[in-house]
Amino acid sequence: MLYRRIGALVTLGLVFNFTVGAGPNTQSDITVTPARVHAGIAALDGIVRGIKKRSGVPGISVAVVYDGKVIFAKGYGVRKIGTQERVDPNTVFQVASVSKSIASSVVAAAVTDGKVKWNEPIVDALPWFRLSDPWVGSHVTIADMFSHRSGLPGHAGDDLEDLGYSRTQILHRLAFLPLDPFRVTYHYTNFGLTAGGEAAAVAEGTTWEGLAKAKIFTPLGMTRSSYRHSSFVRDRDHATLHVRSGSTWKTSSREPDMQAPAGGLSSSVLDLSKWMIMEMNLGTYGGRRIVGRDALLETWRPQMVSNSPQDPVGRYGFYGLGMNVGYDAAGMLHLSHSGAFALGAATQFEMLPAAKLGIVVLTNGEPSGVPEAIVKMFYDKVEFGKIERDWYGEFSKAFAQMLAPTGELVGKNPPAKPAPSLPLSSYTGTYANRYFGPASVTLRQGVLTLALGPKPERYALEHWNGNTFAFLPVGEASSGARSAVTFAKTKDGHGMTMTVESLNENKLGVFTRP
């Protein structure tokens, strides 16, 4: 399922940086000096232009901060294909999962004020919150959710978002999902982290969107930043999402308000530069304390192993609170996060706190490794004095493999002589499922239609073979491949089950009609 693979995308830069990255192996080999930084800056424009040409991505915006100042900020390309609307450093992009790192600062600021604690159980603020294990549900904390160690399966609840459920409805339905061992299993989730953000906001007596504005955006002067999608689309200088259609690009859209703390932020590279400066100043900006030092440093501390090396000289990757935590060949701390919307966004920031150096790259094209490659090539120049390898080639290959369509029907054509189905009217009716809610199958003019979710989303079912049909899912979860829908008689012979392959990753995609 695509969501699980997108979870890998957000840590892909970390994996490449610290697991298979070539380069020096001793502290003395890596020295970040002003001269090295400025050599990296001198190379950066050519790096970005080269990768933009290779990738074809419509627009890119890049900023670099060093020693408390923005030393590079530039836009490339267009905000929307077919127009002359140029990207500039103020252009607002949807940043996808980079939202999580800014969210960690929002909660850290609330922790600083004393109304919220990182180790506060979610149920203290959201007494209705439940998980399938009652003990875990009553003990899971904001920090557990921000470090992805709750035991919830990867991308728990994302499939419900695609079907049109609200944030609160999705958080309620997390109770139906199976759990892996608590605090020892790393599974990347958007709605787990969203639950943590919601708990912090309720404890402060406000909404998540209001908390972020009060604690971070207003104090830092981040006037182009919001966790509300409506603010993004109202901004005249915003970058439209794009996906590939063969060899060309087409516009797309994604409204991530339901998972706002985890993926709903829109911002510009200049706004995010202010946030990076505050982070690397250990919570201060312009001489003013924004986030308490201890609350902020807790977000930098490795909380979970997020990546185990596949080779004997590789390095482990870790996840802190809302961000990746890694160490380079010299043992220097790197903080980073990538963001990816399959529907048309790819972003990354990376900070080297010891050098007070950070870079952020935002793009408006589907993920193919563009921001990760730019960031890696820049740091190669700064730390090693040269670009170590073809990073875009390696990243784009890895992204293509992870985003390749999956499922039992991928690469197949319907049988030339399919087994007959039952009479189509045999499949109609309302099917129950406690996690996904009811689904209905209707028949009109010889076509079966599947309706899912509260909107509902409607899909035409194409006969494939026997009692198996196919449909094309849409939304962030869609990989562009057909999904199987298989009907079967219940054991008593009176009812019918319907298994929707694209919803069955956690074995919850079976719907039943009496």
C-alpha positions in Angstrom: 0.0 0.0 0.0 1.3 3.4 -0.9 1.0 5.0 2.5 3.5 2.5 4.0 6.0 3.3 1.4 5.5 7.1 1.8 6.5 6.5 5.5 9.8 5.3 4.2 10.2 8.3 2.0 10.3 10.8 4.9 13.4 9.0 6.4 15.0 8.2 3.0 17.4 11.2 3.3 18.4 10.0 6.7 19.1 6.5 5.4 21.3 7.7 2.6 23.1 10.3 4.7 24.0 8.0 7.6 23.8 4.5 6.3 25.3 4.2 2.9 26.9 7.6 2.6 30.5 7.6 1.4 33.1 10.0 2.7 35.6 10.5 5.5 35.4 8.4 8.6 37.3 10.5 11.1 36.6 13.7 12.9 39.7 15.3 11.5 38.5 14.7 7.9 35.4 16.9 8.4 35.8 20.6 9.2 32.9 23.0 8.7 34.5 26.4 8.3 33.1 29.7 6.9 35.1 29.1 3.8 33.6 25.7 3.3 30.1 27.1 3.9 30.6 29.8 1.3 32.0 27.3 -1.1 28.8 25.3 -0.7 26.8 28.4 -1.3 28.8 29.2 -4.4 28.0 25.7 -5.8 24.3 25.7 -4.7 22.8 27.6 -7.6 24.3 25.2 -10.1 23.3 22.2 -8.0 19.7 23.3 -7.9 19.6 24.2 -11.6 21.1 20.9 -12.6 18.7 18.8 -10.6 15.7 20.9 -11.7 16.7 20.2 -15.3 17.1 16.5 -14.7 13.9 16.1 -12.8 11.7 18.5 -14.6 10.0 19.5 -11.4 8.0 22.7 -12.0 9.2 24.8 -9.0 11.8 24.8 -6.3 12.6 27.2 -3.5 15.8 27.0 -1.4 17.1 28.9 1.6 20.3 28.5 3.8 20.9 29.9 7.2 24.3 30.2 8.8 25.2 31.6 12.2 21.8 33.2 12.7 21.4 34.8 9.3 19.8 33.9 5.9 22.8 33.7 3.5 21.0 32.2 0.5 17.3 32.4 -0.6 16.1 31.8 -4.1 13.2 30.5 -6.2 13.4 28.5 -9.4 10.8 27.7 -12.0 7.1 28.3 -11.8 4.3 28.0 -9.2 2.0 26.4 -11.7 2.7 24.9 -15.1 1.4 26.8 -18.1 1.9 30.1 -16.4 4.7 32.6 -15.9 4.1 32.7 -12.1 7.6 32.5 -10.9 8.7 30.9 -7.6 10.4 33.3 -5.2 11.7 32.9 -1.6 8.3 34.1 -0.3 6.3 31.5 -2.3 4.2 29.4 0.0 4.4 25.6 -0.5 2.6 22.7 1.2 5.5 21.2 3.2 3.9 17.7 3.9 5.7 15.9 6.7 8.1 18.7 7.4 5.0 19.9 9.4 5.9 17.4 12.1 9.2 19.1 13.0 7.5 22.5 13.3 4.8 20.8 15.3 7.4 19.5 17.8 8.5 23.1 18.4 4.8 24.2 18.9 4.4 21.5 21.6 7.8 22.3 23.1 6.7 25.9 23.5 3.5 24.7 25.3 5.7 22.5 27.5 7.8 25.6 28.3 4.7 27.4 29.5 3.9 24.5 31.9 0.4 23.6 30.7 1.7 20.6 28.7 4.2 17.8 29.4 5.9 15.6 26.9 5.1 12.6 29.1 1.4 13.6 29.6 -1.0 10.7 28.6 -3.2 11.6 25.7 -6.3 10.7 27.7 -5.5 13.5 30.2 -6.6 16.0 27.6 -8.7 13.7 25.3 -10.6 11.4 27.8 -12.5 9.7 24.9 -9.2 8.5 23.3 -8.8 4.7 23.1 -6.5 2.1 21.6 -7.2 -1.6 21.1 -5.1 -2.4 24.2 -6.8 -0.5 27.1 -3.6 -0.2 29.1 -1.7 1.3 26.2 -4.5 3.6 25.4 -4.5 5.0 28.9 -0.7 5.4 29.1 0.4 6.5 25.6 1.8 10.0 25.8 2.3 13.0 23.6 6.0 12.0 23.3 5.1 8.5 22.4 3.0 9.8 19.5 5.7 12.3 18.4 8.3 9.6 18.2 6.1 6.9 16.5 6.4 4.4 19.3 2.8 3.9 20.2 2.6 0.5 18.5 0.0 1.7 16.0 0.6 0.3 12.5 2.4 2.4 10.0 0.2 5.3 8.7 -2.7 4.4 10.9 -5.8 6.3 9.9 -4.5 7.7 6.6 -6.8 5.4 4.6 -9.8 6.9 6.6 -8.6 10.4 5.6 -8.8 9.5 2.0 -12.4 8.3 2.5 -13.4 11.7 3.9 -13.5 11.1 7.7 -12.9 14.1 10.0 -9.9 14.4 12.3 -12.0 13.5 15.4 -13.6 10.6 13.6 -10.3 9.2 12.6 -8.8 9.6 16.1 -11.8 7.7 17.5 -11.3 4.8 15.0 -7.7 4.3 15.9 -9.1 2.1 18.7 -9.9 -0.6 16.1 -6.4 -1.0 14.8 -4.1 -3.8 16.0 -1.0 -2.8 18.0 2.6 -3.9 18.0 4.6 -3.8 21.2 4.4 -0.5 22.9 7.5 1.8 23.1 9.7 -0.8 21.4 8.2 -0.7 17.9 8.8 2.2 15.4 5.9 2.7 13.0 5.6 6.1 11.3 2.1 7.5 11.7 0.4 10.8 10.8 -2.7 10.5 13.0 -0.8 9.2 16.0 1.3 12.4 15.9 -1.9 14.4 15.2 -3.4 12.9 18.4 -0.4 14.2 20.3 -0.8 17.6 18.8 -4.5 17.7 19.5 -3.9 16.7 23.2 -1.4 19.6 23.5 -3.9 22.1 22.0 -6.8 21.0 24.2 -4.6 21.2 27.3 -3.9 24.8 26.3 -7.5 25.5 25.8 -7.3 26.2 22.1 -7.2 24.5 18.6 -4.1 23.1 17.0 -4.1 25.8 14.4 -4.4 28.5 17.0 -1.7 27.0 19.2 0.8 26.9 16.4 0.1 30.6 15.5 0.3 31.7 19.1 3.4 29.8 20.1 5.6 29.8 17.0 4.3 31.7 14.0 3.5 35.0 15.6 6.6 35.2 17.9 8.9 34.3 14.9 7.1 36.6 12.5 6.2 33.6 10.2 3.4 35.6 8.5 3.2 33.2 5.5 2.8 30.0 7.6 -0.4 28.2 8.6 -1.8 24.8 9.4 -5.0 25.7 7.6 -5.4 24.7 4.0 -7.7 27.6 3.4 -4.9 30.0 4.2 -2.6 28.3 1.7 -5.1 28.6 -1.2 -5.9 32.2 -0.4 -2.2 33.2 -0.6 -1.7 34.7 -4.1 2.0 33.5 -4.0 1.3 29.8 -3.5 2.7 26.8 -5.4 0.2 24.4 -6.9 0.9 20.7 -6.5 1.9 18.7 -9.6 2.1 15.0 -10.5 3.6 13.3 -13.5 1.4 12.2 -16.4 3.7 10.2 -18.6 6.5 12.5 -19.6 4.6 15.7 -18.7 3.3 17.3 -15.5 -0.3 18.1 -14.6 -1.7 20.1 -11.6 -3.0 18.3 -8.6 -4.4 19.1 -5.1 -4.2 17.8 -1.6 -6.2 19.1 1.4 -4.4 17.8 4.6 -6.4 19.6 7.3 -7.4 16.4 9.0 -3.8 15.6 9.8 -2.7 19.2 10.2 0.0 18.7 12.9 1.6 15.9 10.9 1.2 17.1 7.3 -0.9 20.2 7.0 1.6 23.1 7.2 2.1 25.5 4.4 5.1 27.9 4.6 7.8 29.6 2.6 11.6 29.0 2.8 12.0 32.5 4.4 9.5 31.6 7.2 11.1 28.2 7.8 14.5 29.9 7.9 13.3 31.8 11.0 12.3 28.6 12.6 15.7 27.0 11.8 17.5 29.9 13.3 15.4 29.7 16.5 16.0 25.9 16.7 19.8 26.3 16.4 19.8 29.2 18.9 18.3 26.7 21.3 14.9 28.3 21.5 15.7 32.0 21.2 15.1 34.4 18.3 16.0 38.1 18.0 17.1 38.0 21.7 13.7 36.7 22.8 13.0 33.2 24.4 10.4 31.4 22.2 10.9 27.8 23.4 12.5 26.6 26.6 16.0 25.1 26.1 15.2 21.8 27.8 11.8 21.3 26.1 13.4 22.0 22.7 16.5 19.7 23.3 14.1 16.9 24.2 12.9 17.0 20.6 16.5 16.4 19.4 17.2 13.4 21.6 17.0 10.0 19.9 13.8 8.4 21.0 13.6 5.4 18.7 15.7 3.6 16.1 14.1 4.4 12.8 16.6 2.7 10.5 19.0 -0.2 11.0 21.9 -0.3 8.6 22.0 -2.9 6.0 25.8 -3.0 5.7 28.5 -3.5 8.4 29.8 0.1 8.1 26.4 1.8 8.0 25.0 4.0 10.8 21.8 3.7 12.6 19.1 6.3 12.0 17.0 7.6 14.9 13.8 9.6 15.4 13.4 12.2 18.0 10.2 14.1 18.6 8.9 15.1 15.2 12.3 14.9 13.5 15.0 12.6 12.3 18.2 12.5 14.4 21.4 11.2 12.9 25.1 11.5 13.2 27.6 11.8 10.4 31.0 10.2 9.9 32.5 12.7 12.3 29.9 12.1 14.9 28.2 15.5 14.3 24.5 15.8 15.0 22.2 16.3 12.0 18.5 17.1 12.4 16.2 16.6 9.4 12.9 15.6 7.9 11.5 15.0 4.5 8.0 15.6 3.4 6.2 13.8 0.6 2.7 14.0 -0.9 2.2 11.4 -3.7 -0.3 14.0 -5.0 2.5 16.5 -5.7 4.9 17.8 -3.0 8.4 16.9 -2.0 10.3 18.9 0.7 13.2 18.6 3.1 15.2 20.5 5.7 18.4 19.6 7.4 20.3 21.3 10.2 23.8 20.9 11.5 23.5 22.6 14.9 27.2 22.5 15.8 27.9 24.7 12.8 24.6 26.6 13.1 24.0 25.7 9.5 20.7 24.7 8.0 19.1 24.3 4.6 15.5 23.9 3.5 14.2 22.9 0.0 10.6 23.0 -1.0 9.2 21.7 -4.3 5.8 21.5 -6.0 6.3 18.2 -7.8 5.6 14.6 -6.7 8.5 12.9 -4.8 11.5 11.8 -6.8 14.4 12.7 -4.5 14.8 16.3 -5.6 15.0 18.1 -2.2 17.0 15.2 -0.7 19.6 15.3 -3.4 20.0 19.1 -3.2 20.5 18.9 0.5 22.9 16.0 0.3 25.0 17.6 -2.4 25.2 20.9 -0.4 26.4 19.2 2.7 28.9 17.1 0.7 30.4 20.4 -0.5 30.4 21.9 3.0 31.7 18.9 4.9 33.8 17.0 2.4 34.8 19.7 -0.1 33.3 17.7 -3.0 30.1 16.0 -4.1 30.6 12.3 -3.2 28.3 10.7 -5.7 25.3 11.1 -8.1 22.8 11.7 -5.3 19.8 12.5 -7.5 20.4 9.3 -9.6 20.4 7.2 -6.4 17.5 9.0 -4.7 15.3 8.9 -7.8 15.9 5.2 -8.3 15.0 4.5 -4.7 11.9 6.6 -4.9 10.8 5.0 -8.1 11.1 1.5 -6.5 9.2 2.5 -3.4 6.4 4.3 -5.4 6.0 1.5 -7.9 2.4 0.2 -7.9 1.6 -2.8 -5.8 -1.3 -5.3 -5.6 -2.4 -8.6 -7.0 -3.6 -7.0 -10.3 -0.5 -4.9 -11.1 0.8 -5.6 -14.5 -2.0 -7.9 -15.3 -4.8 -7.8 -17.9 -8.2 -9.3 -17.2 -8.4 -13.0 -18.3 -9.4 -13.5 -21.9 -12.0 -16.0 -20.8 -12.9 -15.0 -17.2 -14.9 -17.3 -15.0 -18.5 -16.0 -14.8 -19.7 -14.0 -11.8 -22.9 -14.5 -9.9 -25.8 -12.4 -11.1 -24.7 -8.9 -10.4 -27.7 -8.2 -8.2 -26.3 -10.9 -5.8 -23.6 -8.4 -4.8 -25.7 -5.4 -4.0 -26.5 -4.1 -0.6 -25.0 -2.5 2.5 -21.8 -4.0 4.0 -20.7 -3.4 7.5 -17.1 -2.7 8.7 -16.4 -1.2 12.2 -13.2 0.5 11.1 -14.1 1.9 7.6 -17.8 2.2 8.3 -20.6 1.0 6.0 -20.0 0.4 2.3 -22.7 0.0 -0.3 -22.8 -1.8 -3.7 -25.4 -0.7 -6.1 -26.4 -1.8 -9.6 -27.5 0.6 -12.3 -27.6 0.0 -16.1 -25.6 -3.1 -15.7 -22.7 -1.4 -13.7 -21.8 -2.2 -10.1 -20.8 0.8 -8.1 -18.9 0.7 -4.7 -19.5 3.6 -2.3 -17.1 4.1 0.6 -16.8 6.7 3.4 -19.0 9.5 4.6 -18.8 11.6 1.4 -19.1 8.9 -0.1 -16.5 8.1 -2.7 -18.0 6.1 -5.6 -16.1 3.7 -7.7 -17.3 1.6 -10.8 -16.4 -2.0 -10.4 -15.1 -3.8 -13.5 -15.5 -7.6 -13.6 -12.2 -9.3 -13.5 -12.6 -13.0 -12.9 -15.3 -15.0 -11.1 -16.3 -13.1 -7.9 -13.4 -10.7 -8.3 -13.8 -7.2 -9.6 -11.4 -4.2 -10.0 -11.6 -0.5 -9.3 -9.2 2.4 -9.4 -8.7 4.1 -6.0 -8.1 7.8 -5.9 -6.4 10.1 -3.4 -3.1 10.2 -1.6 -3.2 6.4 -1.0 -3.7 5.6 -4.7 -0.6 4.1 -6.4 -2.3 4.4 -9.8 -3.0 0.7 -9.9 -6.3 -1.1 -9.9 -7.4 -2.7 -6.6 -9.1 -6.1 -6.4 -12.6 -6.4 -4.7 -13.4 -10.0 -4.0 -16.9 -11.2 -3.0 -17.6 -14.5 -1.1 -20.5 -16.2 0.5 -20.5 -16.3 4.3 -20.2 -19.6 6.0 -23.9 -19.9 6.6 -24.5 -19.3 2.9 -26.9 -16.4 3.5 -24.6 -13.4 3.6 -21.8 -12.0 1.6 -18.3 -10.7 2.4 -16.5 -8.1 0.3 -12.7 -7.8 0.7 -11.3 -4.5 -0.6 -7.6 -5.2 -1.3 -6.4 -1.6 -1.1 -8.0 -1.3 2.4 -6.8 -4.6 3.7 -3.2 -4.0 4.8 -4.1 -4.4 8.4 -6.6 -7.2 7.7 -9.5 -4.8 8.3 -10.7 -4.5 4.7 -13.3 -7.2 4.9 -16.9 -5.9 4.8 -19.9 -8.1 5.6 -23.5 -8.1 4.4 -26.0 -10.2 6.3 
